[in-house]
Amino acid sequence: MMTATTTMMATTTMMTVTMTTDRPIRMTVQNRLTITVAILSVLALTVVGLVLYTVEANNVASRNSASMTQEIAEMRSFAQTGVDPETGKRFSSVDQILSQFLAQNQPDEDEVLFAFLTDGRVLYQGESNVPLSGSKAFEKAVAGVSADGGEINLSLGGDEYEGYVLPIAAGGQTGSFVVVHNVTASHADLTQVMQIYTVVALAAALLITGISSLLARRLLSPVTELRQTAQSISGGDLSNRLATRGNDDIAELGRTFNDMLDRLESSFETQKRFLDDVGHELRTPLTILSGHLETMDSHDVDDVDETRTLLLDETDRMARLVDELLILARARRPDFVRPVEVDVASAAVWFCETGFKEHSQT
């Protein structure tokens, strides 16, 4: 019966060990750390890129607005003065004011100055071959706000434009001064910078991911060794130990694990010696019982009584041995010894009486 039970326990242990050892690992800690670092790097670089683009786009818009405001202010001052700075004579017409101002001013990059004369002609100062020149949509947008002046926005040829219309009146005639910025062209440099940033950011994310993977593999190699050692222990080998290097927390974990293995191996050795001693102690009375039963003469009443008395003594000895083994097993439990309040005088009397009785029996 004991042999069958032992075989079943051994088989169950082997199945448990096999299941523990062969269980596949879907994702290691190294892979999780690498993926986490990669995601955080991409998110951080993305946030930095968005902030950089937003700030620079606002700066471009501010520069365009400041440039238009400056041109409008200069035009207002020029028209209010009404004097040609080259000849010192007053302007005779709105067309002269507009044409003279365009001749004396050079617009900024991606900026064009337009003068809508009273006779319907349109003059401009800036880049050549401007798509707005001669555009009906542009002229319609200017005509819509030419009476009171104001901002205009339109899309033409795939480019976005924004501008401001300033009406100029003199001598009963009215013309329009228009400042226009090519928003798309103004953002061209920013777009190119962001494209370069995207390429550099992706390269940096890949580099960070690769370095983090190597560092994770190096830092977690003791953990991998710890897992392999634990699997070997599940197989019954308690001799393996971890090679600890350094003074970090992982090295301390390895030393703690080695100390645990030392205590575990010592406990197993103690248990093995204990089982050997128990087997020896139990085998002796069993041998005595078996021997006397084999040599006993069942027809001799005296021999039967003598054998019976001897067998009862040996069974009592085995019972005491089993009780001592149970006490020894319970002694390892944390609640084996529980402090309680006792009467010292009563306890002393009880110990004296118990000891006297045992001495008398002996």
Secondary structure, 3 states (H helix, E strand, C coil): CHHHHHHHHHHHHHHHHHHHHHCCCCCCHHHHHHHHHHHHHHHHHHHHHHHHHHHHHHHHHHHHHHHHHHHHHHHHHHHHHCECCCCCCECCCHHHHHHHHHHHCCCCCCEEEEEECCCCCEEEECCCCCCCCCCHHHHHHHHHHCCCCEEEEEEECCEEEEEEEEEEEECCEEEEEEEEEEHHHHCHHHHHHHHHHHHHHHHHHHHHHHHHHHHHHHHHHHHHHHHHHHHHHHCCCCCCCCCCCCCCHHHHHHHHHHHHHHHHHHHHHHHHHHHHHHHHHHHHHHHHHHHHHHHCCCCCHHHHHHHHHHHHHHHHHHHHHHHHHHHHHHCCCCCCCCCCCCCHHHHHHHHHHHHHHHHHHC
